Amino acid sequence: MNIIIKTRHAEVEESLKAYASKKMRKLRKFLREPAMVELTFEDVRGGLKGGRDKSVHITATVPKEGKPIHVEELSDDFAVSVDLAELHLRRILERYHEKSRRGFRHVWRRIFRK
């Protein structure tokens, strides 16, 4: 899996980039190779103002699968945003994975019933 990390209007430490990369590698079992995951860290209102302004965008792209999956989470800390976005993407991928498995089983049931 190819993981690309970008920043926009923010400075992100290497430890946070490593943390985000580790979180994305856990999703490898749901994505077919060659998959590409792009993370974008963005400080929405700049570093001077507080509040929920740390945004993480995740775009997961699998060739030959159709549209890419895009997730965006916003919180007051980049690490929390990464956790929320990873959880959201995991739910989407689990749902897609389960639907594809379940649909395949129904096809086999129809074939072997006759």
C-alpha positions as CSV (number, residue, x, y, z in Angstrom):
1,M,0.0,0.0,0.0
2,N,1.3,3.4,-1.0
3,I,0.8,6.1,1.7
4,I,1.3,9.7,0.8
5,I,1.3,12.4,3.6
6,K,0.7,16.1,2.7
7,T,0.3,19.2,4.9
8,R,-1.6,22.4,4.1
9,H,-1.1,25.5,6.3
10,A,0.3,23.4,9.1
11,E,3.6,22.0,10.4
12,V,3.3,18.4,11.5
13,E,6.0,16.6,13.5
14,E,7.5,13.4,12.1
15,S,6.2,11.4,15.1
16,L,2.6,12.3,14.1
17,K,3.3,11.4,10.5
18,A,4.6,8.0,11.7
19,Y,1.6,7.5,13.9
20,A,-0.8,8.3,11.0
21,S,1.1,6.0,8.6
22,K,1.0,3.2,11.2
23,K,-2.8,3.7,11.5
24,M,-3.3,3.5,7.8
25,R,-1.2,0.4,7.4
26,K,-3.7,-1.4,9.7
27,L,-6.3,-0.9,6.9
28,R,-4.2,-3.0,4.5
29,K,-6.4,-6.1,5.0
30,F,-9.4,-4.3,3.5
31,L,-7.7,-2.7,0.5
32,R,-6.6,-4.6,-2.6
33,E,-3.1,-3.9,-3.9
34,P,-1.9,-1.6,-5.4
35,A,-3.9,0.7,-3.1
36,M,-3.0,4.3,-2.5
37,V,-3.9,6.2,0.7
38,E,-3.4,10.0,0.7
39,L,-3.5,11.9,4.1
40,T,-3.7,15.7,4.1
41,F,-3.2,17.6,7.4
42,E,-4.7,21.0,7.3
43,D,-5.0,23.8,9.9
44,V,-8.2,25.5,8.9
45,R,-8.1,28.8,10.8
46,G,-4.4,29.1,11.3
47,G,-2.3,28.3,14.3
48,L,-3.2,31.4,16.3
49,K,-6.8,30.7,17.0
50,G,-8.0,27.7,19.0
51,G,-11.0,25.5,18.7
52,R,-11.8,22.7,16.2
53,D,-9.5,23.7,13.4
54,K,-7.2,20.7,12.8
55,S,-8.5,18.8,9.8
56,V,-7.4,15.4,8.4
57,H,-8.5,14.4,4.9
58,I,-8.0,10.7,3.8
59,T,-8.5,9.6,0.3
60,A,-8.2,5.8,-0.4
61,T,-7.9,4.8,-4.0
62,V,-7.9,1.3,-5.3
63,P,-7.3,0.9,-9.1
64,K,-10.1,-0.7,-11.0
65,E,-12.6,-0.3,-8.1
66,G,-14.4,2.8,-9.2
67,K,-14.6,6.0,-7.1
68,P,-12.1,6.8,-4.4
69,I,-13.2,6.8,-0.8
70,H,-12.9,10.2,0.9
71,V,-13.1,10.9,4.6
72,E,-12.7,14.2,6.5
73,E,-12.6,14.7,10.2
74,L,-12.1,17.9,12.2
75,S,-11.1,18.3,15.9
76,D,-8.8,20.4,18.1
77,D,-5.8,18.1,17.7
78,F,-4.3,16.3,14.7
79,A,-3.9,13.0,16.5
80,V,-7.6,12.9,17.5
81,S,-8.5,13.8,13.9
82,V,-6.4,10.9,12.6
83,D,-8.1,8.5,15.0
84,L,-11.6,9.7,14.0
85,A,-10.8,9.6,10.3
86,E,-9.2,6.1,10.5
87,L,-12.3,4.8,12.4
88,H,-14.6,6.3,9.9
89,L,-12.6,4.9,6.9
90,R,-12.4,1.5,8.7
91,R,-16.2,1.4,9.0
92,I,-16.7,2.2,5.4
93,L,-14.2,-0.4,4.3
94,E,-15.6,-3.1,6.6
95,R,-19.1,-2.5,5.3
96,Y,-17.9,-2.7,1.7
97,H,-15.8,-5.8,2.4
98,E,-18.7,-7.5,4.1
99,K,-21.2,-6.7,1.3
100,S,-18.8,-8.0,-1.3
101,R,-18.3,-11.3,0.7
102,R,-22.0,-11.7,1.4
103,G,-23.0,-11.1,-2.2
104,F,-20.5,-13.7,-3.4
105,R,-21.9,-16.3,-1.0
106,H,-25.5,-15.7,-2.2
107,V,-24.3,-16.3,-5.8
108,W,-22.9,-19.7,-4.8
109,R,-26.1,-20.6,-2.9
110,R,-28.1,-20.0,-6.0
111,I,-25.8,-22.1,-8.1
112,F,-25.7,-25.1,-5.8
113,R,-29.4,-25.0,-5.0
114,K,-30.4,-26.1,-8.5
